[in-house]
Amino acid sequence: MTLTVILALLALAGDAALCAALWLNASPWMALWGLAIGPGLFLALFILWLLIITLWGKSLNTKKHVEGYHGLYYWIVVQTDFLVMRLLRVKTILRGGEKLPKEGKIVFVNNHISNFDQMAMLAVCPDPLICISKPENFSFPIAGPMIHHAGFIPINRDNAKEGVKAIYQAVGLLEQETANIEICPEGTRNKTGNPLLPFHPGSFRVATLSKAPLAICCLKNTQFIHRRAPWRKTVVYVDVLEVLYYDDYKDKSTHELAEYASNLILQDLRQRERVLY
């Protein structure tokens, strides 16, 4: 939100200077026309921001392993995420947030229906939220270098050794109370007609190894953003269905946890088959 305010103030200042110049050198009527330049200035400043972080990203070594969370790069990711979602006319609403613990770090698991899912989670979940994501997302020209250096964790599910390393990296962040963790147990975006793909039990090792609270969430409507934005508004819901503490799940296997979370999300989706905007 801070970035949005900064760009808005710069656009307002530029627009005011333009209007004053038109008033003094042209006519009051021309100055009124200058007011229409404000939104264009804001958009131009946003494009300039994207250009800056793109060039910045090209100077970063994305092959270097990043261990931990970096505040500056995380700030860039979250602020840009907030601004992009606003420009796409996406409103993200967290429901059931009162269930989340006030202290300590949390593991968030959710369904995966769109490329906007983690952006929606970043918008409403407690900071900092480090996402575990597929390696392809780290190759995006703008976001890739920034999420890499912010501490987001790539997970290659086709390589067992790399997958275990990613899980333990996430566990370390939780045990040190450095960051919350988000992971999609389906492993990939659901492009089928089924409500959910099978959950990978290994995803739940992040919780069982760290003994952190496990928040089971259900995302709704992110799959409509790409075909509605920016002309139509999309309301996205992040519903916290249940929070399991370690004592609640310590006797469950990861397979049992995966089945429990999957059934809970599936039940919620079926109860809310009507699309909510």
C-alpha positions as CSV (number, residue, x, y, z in Angstrom):
1,M,0.0,0.0,0.0
2,T,2.9,2.3,0.7
3,L,4.1,2.2,-2.9
4,T,0.6,3.0,-4.1
5,V,0.5,6.1,-1.9
6,I,3.9,7.2,-3.1
7,L,3.0,6.9,-6.7
8,A,-0.4,8.6,-6.2
9,L,1.3,11.5,-4.4
10,L,3.9,11.9,-7.2
11,A,1.1,11.7,-9.9
12,L,-0.9,14.3,-7.9
13,A,2.1,16.6,-7.6
14,G,2.8,16.3,-11.3
15,D,-0.8,16.9,-12.2
16,A,-0.9,20.0,-10.0
17,A,2.2,21.4,-11.5
18,L,0.8,20.8,-15.0
19,C,-2.5,22.5,-14.2
20,A,-0.7,25.5,-12.6
21,A,1.5,25.9,-15.8
22,L,-1.6,25.7,-18.0
23,W,-3.5,28.2,-15.8
24,L,-0.6,30.7,-16.0
25,N,0.4,30.2,-19.6
26,A,-2.8,29.2,-21.4
27,S,-6.2,29.5,-19.8
28,P,-8.2,28.3,-16.8
29,W,-10.2,26.0,-19.2
30,M,-6.9,24.3,-20.3
31,A,-6.0,23.9,-16.6
32,L,-9.2,22.0,-16.1
33,W,-8.4,19.7,-19.0
34,G,-5.0,19.1,-17.2
35,L,-6.8,17.4,-14.3
36,A,-7.6,14.5,-16.7
37,I,-3.9,13.8,-17.0
38,G,-3.6,12.5,-13.3
39,P,-4.6,8.8,-13.9
40,G,-2.3,8.7,-16.9
41,L,0.6,10.0,-14.8
42,F,-0.1,7.4,-12.2
43,L,-0.1,4.6,-14.8
44,A,3.1,6.0,-16.4
45,L,4.8,6.0,-12.9
46,F,3.7,2.4,-12.4
47,I,5.2,1.4,-15.7
48,L,8.4,3.2,-14.8
49,W,8.4,1.3,-11.5
50,L,8.1,-2.0,-13.3
51,L,10.9,-1.0,-15.6
52,I,13.1,-0.1,-12.6
53,I,12.6,-3.4,-10.9
54,T,13.0,-5.3,-14.2
55,L,16.4,-3.7,-14.7
56,W,17.2,-4.2,-11.0
57,G,16.3,-7.9,-11.3
58,K,18.6,-8.4,-14.3
59,S,21.5,-7.3,-12.1
60,L,20.7,-9.9,-9.5
61,N,22.2,-13.4,-9.4
62,T,19.2,-15.7,-9.6
63,K,21.5,-18.8,-9.5
64,K,22.7,-18.0,-6.0
65,H,20.9,-19.9,-3.3
66,V,19.0,-17.6,-1.0
67,E,18.6,-18.9,2.6
68,G,16.1,-16.9,4.7
69,Y,14.0,-13.9,4.2
70,H,15.1,-10.5,2.9
71,G,13.0,-7.5,4.0
72,L,13.7,-5.1,1.2
73,Y,12.9,-7.6,-1.7
74,Y,9.9,-8.9,0.2
75,W,8.6,-5.3,0.5
76,I,9.0,-4.8,-3.2
77,V,7.1,-8.0,-3.9
78,V,4.2,-7.2,-1.6
79,Q,3.9,-3.6,-2.6
80,T,3.9,-4.4,-6.3
81,D,1.4,-7.2,-5.7
82,F,-0.9,-4.8,-3.9
83,L,-0.7,-2.3,-6.8
84,V,-1.1,-4.9,-9.5
85,M,-4.2,-6.3,-7.9
86,R,-5.7,-2.9,-7.5
87,L,-5.0,-2.0,-11.2
88,L,-6.6,-5.3,-12.2
89,R,-9.7,-4.3,-10.0
90,V,-9.3,-7.3,-7.7
91,K,-10.6,-7.0,-4.2
92,T,-9.4,-9.7,-1.9
93,I,-11.4,-10.5,1.3
94,L,-10.2,-12.7,4.1
95,R,-13.0,-14.5,5.9
96,G,-12.3,-16.4,9.1
97,G,-9.2,-14.5,9.9
98,E,-10.2,-14.4,13.6
99,K,-9.3,-18.1,13.7
100,L,-5.6,-17.4,13.1
101,P,-3.3,-17.4,16.1
102,K,-2.1,-14.0,17.2
103,E,1.4,-15.2,18.0
104,G,3.9,-17.5,16.3
105,K,4.2,-18.4,12.6
106,I,1.6,-20.3,10.6
107,V,1.6,-22.8,7.7
108,F,-1.1,-21.9,5.1
109,V,-2.4,-24.6,2.7
110,N,-4.9,-23.8,0.0
111,N,-6.4,-25.0,-3.3
112,H,-4.7,-23.9,-6.5
113,I,-7.0,-22.6,-9.3
114,S,-5.1,-19.7,-10.8
115,N,-1.8,-18.0,-11.3
116,F,-3.2,-15.3,-9.0
117,D,-3.6,-17.6,-6.0
118,Q,-0.4,-16.7,-4.2
119,M,-0.9,-13.0,-5.0
120,A,-4.3,-13.2,-3.3
121,M,-2.7,-15.0,-0.3
122,L,0.0,-12.3,-0.1
123,A,-2.7,-9.6,-0.1
124,V,-4.5,-10.8,3.1
125,C,-2.3,-13.2,5.1
126,P,0.0,-12.0,7.9
127,D,3.4,-10.7,6.9
128,P,5.9,-12.0,6.1
129,L,4.4,-14.8,4.0
130,I,7.0,-16.9,2.1
131,C,5.4,-19.0,-0.6
132,I,6.7,-22.3,-1.8
133,S,6.3,-22.3,-5.6
134,K,7.2,-24.2,-8.7
135,P,10.6,-23.3,-10.2
136,E,9.0,-21.9,-13.4
137,N,7.7,-18.9,-11.4
138,F,11.2,-17.9,-10.6
139,S,12.0,-17.4,-14.3
140,F,9.4,-14.6,-14.8
141,P,11.2,-11.5,-16.0
142,I,9.9,-9.0,-13.4
143,A,8.7,-11.1,-10.4
144,G,11.2,-14.0,-10.7
145,P,14.4,-12.3,-9.4
146,M,12.5,-10.4,-6.7
147,I,10.7,-13.4,-5.2
148,H,14.0,-15.4,-5.4
149,H,15.9,-12.8,-3.4
150,A,12.9,-12.2,-1.1
151,G,13.3,-15.8,0.1
152,F,10.4,-17.5,-1.7
153,I,11.2,-21.2,-2.0
154,P,11.2,-23.2,-5.3
155,I,10.2,-26.8,-5.0
156,N,10.8,-29.4,-7.7
157,R,8.4,-32.2,-7.0
158,D,10.1,-34.3,-9.7
159,N,13.4,-34.3,-7.7
160,A,12.9,-35.9,-4.3
161,K,16.2,-34.6,-2.9
162,E,15.4,-31.0,-4.0
163,G,11.9,-31.3,-2.6
164,V,13.1,-32.4,0.8
165,K,15.6,-29.5,0.8
166,A,12.8,-27.0,0.1
167,I,10.7,-28.5,2.9
168,Y,13.5,-28.2,5.4
169,Q,14.2,-24.6,4.3
170,A,10.6,-23.7,5.1
171,V,10.7,-25.5,8.4
172,G,13.8,-23.4,9.3
173,L,11.9,-20.2,8.7
174,L,9.1,-21.4,10.9
175,E,11.2,-22.6,13.7
176,Q,13.2,-19.4,13.8
177,E,9.8,-17.5,13.7
178,T,11.1,-15.6,10.7
179,A,8.1,-16.0,8.3
180,N,4.8,-17.7,7.7
181,I,4.7,-20.3,4.9
182,E,2.2,-20.9,2.1
183,I,2.1,-24.0,0.0
184,C,-0.4,-25.5,-2.4
185,P,-0.7,-29.3,-1.7
186,E,-2.1,-29.9,-5.2
187,G,1.4,-29.2,-6.5
188,T,0.1,-27.6,-9.7
189,R,-2.7,-25.4,-11.0
190,N,-6.0,-27.2,-11.3
191,K,-7.0,-27.0,-15.0
192,T,-9.5,-29.9,-14.8
193,G,-13.2,-29.8,-14.3
194,N,-12.8,-31.3,-10.9
195,P,-12.9,-29.1,-7.8
196,L,-9.6,-30.4,-6.5
197,L,-6.6,-32.3,-7.6
198,P,-5.1,-35.0,-5.2
199,F,-3.1,-33.5,-2.4
200,H,0.6,-34.3,-2.0
201,P,1.1,-35.6,1.6
202,G,4.7,-34.3,1.5
203,S,3.4,-30.8,1.6
204,F,2.2,-31.3,5.1
205,R,5.7,-32.2,6.4
206,V,6.3,-28.4,6.7
207,A,3.7,-28.4,9.5
208,T,4.5,-31.7,11.1
209,L,8.3,-31.0,11.3
210,S,8.0,-27.5,12.5
211,K,5.0,-28.2,14.8
212,A,3.5,-24.9,13.6
213,P,-0.3,-24.2,13.4
214,L,-1.8,-25.3,10.1
215,A,-4.3,-23.0,8.5
216,I,-6.5,-24.8,5.9
217,C,-7.8,-22.2,3.4
218,C,-10.1,-22.2,0.4
219,L,-9.6,-19.7,-2.4
220,K,-12.5,-18.6,-4.6
221,N,-12.8,-16.6,-7.8
222,T,-9.1,-16.1,-8.7
223,Q,-9.7,-18.2,-11.9
224,F,-11.9,-15.3,-13.2
225,I,-9.4,-12.5,-12.9
226,H,-7.6,-13.0,-16.2
227,R,-10.8,-12.7,-18.3
228,R,-12.4,-9.9,-16.2
229,A,-9.6,-7.5,-15.5
230,P,-9.3,-4.6,-15.7
231,W,-12.7,-3.9,-17.2
232,R,-14.8,-5.7,-14.5
233,K,-14.2,-6.0,-10.8
234,T,-13.4,-9.4,-9.3
235,V,-14.0,-10.1,-5.6
236,V,-11.7,-12.9,-4.4
237,Y,-12.3,-14.7,-1.1
238,V,-9.7,-16.4,1.0
239,D,-11.6,-18.4,3.6
240,V,-9.8,-19.8,6.6
241,L,-11.8,-23.0,7.2
242,E,-9.9,-24.4,10.2
243,V,-6.7,-23.9,12.1
244,L,-5.1,-27.1,13.5
245,Y,-2.6,-26.7,16.3
246,Y,0.2,-29.3,16.8
247,D,-1.8,-31.1,19.5
248,D,-4.7,-31.4,17.0
249,Y,-2.6,-33.2,14.4
250,K,0.4,-34.7,16.1
251,D,-1.1,-38.2,15.9
252,K,-2.0,-37.9,12.2
253,S,0.2,-39.0,9.4
254,T,0.8,-36.6,6.5
255,H,-1.5,-38.8,4.3
256,E,-4.3,-38.4,6.9
257,L,-3.6,-34.6,7.1
258,A,-3.7,-34.3,3.3
259,E,-7.0,-36.2,3.2
260,Y,-8.5,-34.2,6.0
261,A,-7.6,-30.8,4.4
262,S,-8.7,-31.9,1.0
263,N,-12.1,-33.1,2.3
264,L,-12.6,-29.8,4.2
265,I,-11.8,-27.7,1.2
266,L,-13.9,-29.9,-1.1
267,Q,-16.9,-29.6,1.3
268,D,-16.6,-25.9,1.4
269,L,-16.4,-25.6,-2.4
270,R,-19.5,-27.7,-2.8
271,Q,-21.4,-25.6,-0.3
272,R,-20.6,-22.5,-2.2
273,E,-21.1,-23.6,-5.8
274,R,-22.6,-20.3,-6.7
275,V,-19.8,-17.9,-7.9
276,L,-19.5,-15.0,-5.6
277,Y,-18.5,-11.5,-6.8
